[in-house]
């Protein structure tokens, strides 16, 4: 190791991004203890979106990336949206879940054998 390699420091934007992620993590944890009902989910999803944005822009360097890199990142998000759409459609079209007790197979007693 040379003397110059020991004095290397990460760029300030990485440190700021890390501090932002830690603060958002703390807000997510503290939010889990506050009973807000359905608003908890909405706020938690907003915080998660902010974390994703920080990671994509700072650590993946999408702000400096070429157009092809941004297109593929967008394609990944589109594919994720399609998968969520399929899962939500499957859940929404189930008539009864879990099935009623009469439709479930009875568990046999081990003493019957």
Phi, psi and omega in degrees: 000137178268171181293328181289328182288336179282337182266008181292136176231144180292155178301151183298327182294332175291319177295319179294320178296319179297316178298319178298318178295321178294320177295319177293325175297315178298321179291326177294316180295315181292328178295329181294342179265357181258119181279094180252001182075225183291341179294334177303315181295316181297316180292319179296321177293323176296317178296318179297320177298320178296320177297316179299318180297318179297313181297317182293316185282316186274304188280324177274352178055044178289338177291335180255355186288162177286166183299323181295321178295318178294322179297317180291325175296319177294322178298322176297320178292322177296316179297320177297320178296321177297317179296317176298321179299315179297315181296315180293324176294321177297315180294320183288333183267000175285126183286310178225115176220125357289159182294154179298160185299328181292332182274345180280144177292141181285141177278127182279147178280139183291342180283349181286340186274000000 
